[in-house]
Amino acid sequence: MRAFRASSSQEPPGKIKRRAKRLLGGIASTAVVASSLVFGGATVAQANTSTVPPAPNPAMADSCEINLAITLDYSTSMSTSQLTEQENEVKDLATALHGYPVSIALFNFGSDSPISSGAANAPLPLTSVETQAGIDAIHAKLDAFNRTGT
C-alpha cells in the first residue's frame, strides 16, 4: 500500500479523491480483519445457572463493640472553664455509656502531644465502660491531665 500524499499541482483533484477513498477503504478493511483476529469472531457470553446452593446469612449480634479515641485540647488557646467543660463532657459520655460494650481511649495535646512526658499526661489506652471500674479509671485520668508543659 502506498502512502497518501497531499495534493500536488501535477495530480487532478478527482484522482486525489479516488486515492483517498481507496486509502480509507483499505484502512477500514484492515480494521475489520484485525478485529476478527483479536476477538476471533467471539459471541456475547451467556450466563450459566449456578449449581452451588446459596449460603445462609450469618446471624446478627444483638449488639456490637465500639472503640472511641478522644483527643482533648490542653493548648493555651483553651480557657480554664473550657478545659473543665471538655473534661466534664467526656466524663458524662463515659457515664452515659455505662453497661454498653464500648471502650474509650484518651489522648491530649498542647504545644506537644502528649502535653508532657509525665505519667499524668500519658494517654489512657482503651478502657471499657461496661463496668463502673472502667468509668472510674476514665474519670481519674481526666482529673490527672494537666496543662503543665504546654
C-alpha positions as CSV (number, residue, x, y, z in Angstrom):
1,M,0.0,0.0,0.0
2,R,1.4,3.4,-1.0
3,A,1.3,6.3,1.4
4,F,-1.2,9.0,0.7
5,R,0.2,12.4,-0.3
6,A,-1.3,15.7,-0.1
7,S,-2.4,17.3,-3.4
8,S,0.3,18.3,-5.8
9,S,0.0,20.5,-8.7
10,Q,0.6,17.5,-11.0
11,E,-2.4,15.5,-10.0
12,P,-6.0,16.5,-10.8
13,P,-8.5,16.8,-7.8
14,G,-10.6,13.8,-9.0
15,K,-7.6,11.5,-8.8
16,I,-6.7,12.7,-5.3
17,K,-10.3,11.9,-4.2
18,R,-10.2,8.4,-5.6
19,R,-6.8,7.7,-3.9
20,A,-8.2,9.0,-0.6
21,K,-11.3,6.7,-0.9
22,R,-9.1,3.7,-1.7
23,L,-6.8,4.5,1.3
24,L,-9.8,4.8,3.7
25,G,-11.3,1.6,2.3
26,G,-8.1,-0.2,2.9
27,I,-7.9,1.1,6.5
28,A,-11.5,0.0,7.1
29,S,-10.8,-3.5,5.7
30,T,-7.7,-3.8,7.8
31,A,-9.6,-2.8,10.9
32,V,-12.3,-5.5,10.2
33,V,-9.7,-8.2,9.7
34,A,-7.8,-7.1,12.8
35,S,-10.9,-7.2,15.0
36,S,-11.8,-10.6,13.7
37,L,-8.3,-11.9,14.6
38,V,-8.4,-10.3,18.0
39,F,-11.9,-11.3,19.0
40,G,-11.9,-14.5,16.9
41,G,-15.5,-14.0,16.0
42,A,-16.5,-14.1,19.7
43,T,-20.1,-14.0,20.5
44,V,-21.7,-12.5,23.6
45,A,-21.1,-14.6,26.7
46,Q,-24.1,-16.3,28.2
47,A,-24.7,-16.6,31.9
48,N,-25.0,-20.2,33.3
49,T,-27.2,-21.1,36.2
50,S,-25.2,-21.8,39.3
51,T,-25.3,-25.3,40.8
52,V,-24.0,-24.1,44.2
53,P,-26.7,-23.6,46.7
54,P,-26.8,-20.1,48.3
55,A,-25.3,-19.9,51.8
56,P,-27.5,-18.6,54.6
57,N,-26.7,-15.2,56.1
58,P,-24.9,-15.3,59.4
59,A,-26.9,-14.4,62.5
60,M,-26.6,-10.8,63.5
61,A,-25.4,-10.0,67.0
62,D,-27.7,-8.2,69.4
63,S,-25.0,-5.5,69.9
64,C,-21.6,-4.6,68.7
65,E,-18.5,-3.2,70.3
66,I,-17.4,0.3,69.7
67,N,-13.9,1.7,70.4
68,L,-13.7,5.5,70.7
69,A,-10.5,7.5,70.7
70,I,-10.9,11.0,72.2
71,T,-8.3,13.7,72.0
72,L,-8.6,16.6,74.4
73,D,-7.2,20.1,73.7
74,Y,-5.0,21.4,76.5
75,S,-3.3,24.2,74.5
76,T,-3.2,27.7,75.7
77,S,-6.0,28.6,73.3
78,M,-8.4,26.9,75.8
79,S,-9.5,28.8,78.9
80,T,-9.7,27.1,82.3
81,S,-13.5,26.9,82.0
82,Q,-13.2,25.3,78.5
83,L,-10.8,22.7,79.9
84,T,-13.2,21.9,82.7
85,E,-16.1,21.7,80.3
86,Q,-14.4,19.3,77.8
87,E,-13.4,17.1,80.7
88,N,-16.9,17.0,82.1
89,E,-18.4,16.3,78.7
90,V,-16.1,13.2,78.3
91,K,-17.0,12.1,81.9
92,D,-20.7,12.4,81.1
93,L,-20.2,10.4,77.9
94,A,-18.4,7.6,79.7
95,T,-21.1,7.6,82.4
96,A,-23.9,7.6,79.8
97,L,-22.4,4.6,78.0
98,H,-22.1,2.5,81.3
99,G,-23.0,-1.1,80.6
100,Y,-22.6,-0.9,76.9
101,P,-19.8,-2.8,75.0
102,V,-17.9,0.5,74.5
103,S,-14.2,1.3,75.2
104,I,-12.7,4.7,75.3
105,A,-9.1,5.8,74.9
106,L,-7.9,9.3,75.9
107,F,-5.2,11.4,74.3
108,N,-4.2,15.0,74.8
109,F,-2.3,17.7,73.1
110,G,-1.0,21.2,73.9
111,S,2.2,22.5,72.4
112,D,3.3,18.9,72.3
113,S,1.4,15.6,72.1
114,P,1.1,14.4,74.8
115,I,1.3,17.6,76.7
116,S,4.4,16.5,78.7
117,S,6.3,13.3,79.3
118,G,4.9,13.0,82.9
119,A,2.8,9.9,83.8
120,A,-0.3,12.1,84.5
121,N,-0.4,13.2,80.8
122,A,0.3,9.8,79.3
123,P,-2.5,8.5,77.1
124,L,-5.1,6.2,78.6
125,P,-5.4,3.0,76.5
126,L,-8.8,1.6,75.5
127,T,-10.8,1.2,78.7
128,S,-14.2,-0.5,78.8
129,V,-17.2,1.4,80.2
130,E,-19.2,-1.7,80.8
131,T,-18.1,-1.7,84.4
132,Q,-18.0,1.1,87.0
133,A,-14.3,0.4,87.4
134,G,-13.7,1.4,83.8
135,I,-15.7,4.6,84.2
136,D,-13.8,5.4,87.4
137,A,-10.5,4.9,85.5
138,I,-11.6,7.3,82.8
139,H,-12.7,10.0,85.3
140,A,-9.4,9.6,87.2
141,K,-7.4,10.1,84.1
142,L,-9.3,13.2,83.1
143,D,-8.7,14.6,86.6
144,A,-5.0,13.8,86.2
145,F,-4.5,15.5,82.8
146,N,-2.9,18.9,83.4
147,R,-1.6,21.8,81.3
148,T,2.0,21.6,82.7
149,G,4.5,21.9,79.9
150,T,2.1,23.5,77.2
